[in-house]
Amino acid sequence: MDMTGLIVGGVALLAASAYGVVHRRRTGRVRAVPATADPVPPPQADLLTDLGVPPGQVTLLQFSSAFCAPCRATRVVCAEAARTTPGVAHVEVDAEQRLDAVRALDIWKTPTVLIVDAYGRIAGRAQGAPTRAQVLAAVAPLLPAAAEPTEEKA
């Protein structure tokens, strides 16, 4: 009996499992973008303004596509974070309609959420669907100390 096929199948299964574990750990995680004290370069500032990023607010800039299920979940998480956290806005952009922005901001998959600080600098990036806790943890250091998430009473 030839064991080559069994060995190849086992190695392929092991490699696929390892990839799945790594992919699952990285999806949705907000990673910080290196901060700079420099002002936002005009081309990027103009693009963010054109996309609807309000000046002076921390903004969750979400790139989505029409048939993306994780995009819908991300929309709910980001909208809820913006609704309950003073000083946070949520802007959703259709990636297919704004290919210029997709290229300029190095968007590779949807959903991608860029966390834009009040000065218009990109402070964080999440590819995949982040959790509410991940989003709140990413925006908290960018907000004034007095801004706390509020809970609605029913």
C-alpha positions as CSV (number, residue, x, y, z in Angstrom):
1,M,0.0,0.0,0.0
2,D,1.4,3.4,-1.0
3,M,1.4,5.9,1.9
4,T,2.3,8.9,-0.3
5,G,-1.2,10.0,-0.9
6,L,-2.1,9.7,2.8
7,I,1.0,11.7,3.8
8,V,0.3,14.4,1.2
9,G,-3.4,14.6,2.3
10,G,-2.3,14.9,6.0
11,V,0.2,17.7,5.2
12,A,-2.4,19.6,3.2
13,L,-5.0,19.2,6.0
14,L,-2.4,20.5,8.6
15,A,-1.5,23.5,6.4
16,A,-5.1,24.4,5.8
17,S,-5.9,24.2,9.5
18,A,-2.9,26.4,10.4
19,Y,-3.9,29.0,7.8
20,G,-7.5,28.9,9.2
21,V,-6.3,29.5,12.7
22,V,-4.1,32.4,11.7
23,H,-6.8,34.0,9.5
24,R,-9.4,33.7,12.2
25,R,-7.1,35.4,14.7
26,R,-6.3,38.3,12.4
27,T,-9.8,39.0,10.9
28,G,-11.4,42.0,12.5
29,R,-8.5,42.9,14.7
30,V,-7.8,46.6,14.7
31,R,-4.2,47.3,14.2
32,A,-2.7,50.7,14.9
33,V,-1.2,52.7,12.1
34,P,2.0,54.5,13.1
35,A,1.2,57.9,14.4
36,T,2.8,61.0,13.0
37,A,2.9,64.6,14.3
38,D,2.9,65.9,10.8
39,P,-0.2,67.5,9.4
40,V,-2.3,65.3,7.1
41,P,-1.0,65.7,3.5
42,P,-3.5,67.6,1.3
43,P,-4.3,64.8,-1.2
44,Q,-5.3,62.5,1.7
45,A,-7.2,65.2,3.6
46,D,-9.1,66.2,0.4
47,L,-10.0,62.5,-0.2
48,L,-11.2,61.9,3.3
49,T,-13.3,65.1,3.2
50,D,-14.7,64.0,-0.2
51,L,-15.6,60.6,1.3
52,G,-17.7,62.4,4.0
53,V,-15.3,62.2,7.0
54,P,-16.4,65.1,9.3
55,P,-13.6,67.3,10.6
56,G,-13.0,67.4,14.3
57,Q,-14.5,63.9,15.0
58,V,-13.1,60.4,15.3
59,T,-14.6,58.6,12.3
60,L,-15.1,54.9,11.6
61,L,-14.6,55.0,7.8
62,Q,-16.0,51.6,6.5
63,F,-15.4,50.3,3.0
64,S,-18.0,47.8,2.0
65,S,-19.4,46.0,-1.0
66,A,-23.0,45.1,-2.0
67,F,-23.0,41.3,-1.5
68,C,-20.7,41.2,1.6
69,A,-22.3,39.6,4.6
70,P,-19.5,40.6,7.1
71,C,-20.0,44.2,5.8
72,R,-23.6,44.2,7.1
73,A,-22.4,43.0,10.5
74,T,-19.6,45.6,10.5
75,R,-22.1,48.3,9.6
76,V,-24.2,47.4,12.7
77,V,-21.2,47.4,15.0
78,C,-19.8,50.7,13.7
79,A,-23.2,52.5,13.7
80,E,-23.9,51.3,17.3
81,A,-20.4,52.5,18.4
82,A,-21.0,55.9,16.8
83,R,-24.5,56.2,18.2
84,T,-23.4,55.5,21.8
85,T,-20.1,57.2,21.9
86,P,-20.0,61.1,21.7
87,G,-17.5,62.4,19.3
88,V,-17.5,59.3,17.0
89,A,-19.0,59.3,13.5
90,H,-19.6,56.4,11.1
91,V,-19.2,56.8,7.4
92,E,-19.8,53.9,5.0
93,V,-18.3,53.9,1.5
94,D,-19.2,51.5,-1.4
95,A,-15.8,50.2,-2.4
96,E,-17.1,49.4,-6.0
97,Q,-18.2,53.0,-6.5
98,R,-15.0,54.6,-5.1
99,L,-12.2,52.7,-6.6
100,D,-10.0,55.8,-6.5
101,A,-10.3,55.9,-2.7
102,V,-9.8,52.1,-2.5
103,R,-6.5,52.4,-4.4
104,A,-5.3,55.6,-2.6
105,L,-6.0,54.2,0.9
106,D,-4.7,50.7,0.1
107,I,-7.9,48.8,0.7
108,W,-7.6,45.1,-0.2
109,K,-10.8,43.5,1.1
110,T,-14.2,44.4,2.4
111,P,-15.1,45.1,5.0
112,T,-12.2,47.4,6.0
113,V,-12.6,50.0,8.7
114,L,-10.2,52.9,8.9
115,I,-10.2,54.8,12.2
116,V,-9.6,58.4,11.4
117,D,-8.7,60.7,14.3
118,A,-10.1,64.2,14.9
119,Y,-7.1,65.7,12.9
120,G,-7.8,63.6,9.8
121,R,-5.0,61.1,10.4
122,I,-5.6,57.4,10.0
123,A,-4.9,55.9,13.4
124,G,-6.1,52.3,12.9
125,R,-7.3,49.8,10.4
126,A,-9.4,46.6,10.7
127,Q,-9.8,44.2,7.9
128,G,-12.8,41.9,8.4
129,A,-15.6,42.3,10.9
130,P,-14.4,43.8,14.2
131,T,-16.3,43.3,17.4
132,R,-17.9,46.2,19.3
133,A,-15.3,45.8,22.0
134,Q,-12.5,46.0,19.4
135,V,-14.0,49.2,17.9
136,L,-14.5,50.9,21.2
137,A,-11.0,50.0,22.4
138,A,-9.6,51.5,19.1
139,V,-11.5,54.8,19.4
140,A,-11.2,55.3,23.2
141,P,-7.6,56.7,23.2
142,L,-8.6,59.2,20.4
143,L,-11.4,60.7,22.4
144,P,-11.3,63.4,25.0
145,A,-11.3,61.9,28.5
146,A,-14.9,63.1,29.2
147,A,-16.4,61.1,26.3
148,E,-17.7,57.8,27.6
149,P,-20.0,55.4,25.8
150,T,-23.6,55.9,26.8
151,E,-26.2,53.2,27.3
152,E,-29.8,53.9,26.3
153,K,-32.4,53.1,28.9
154,A,-35.5,51.4,27.5
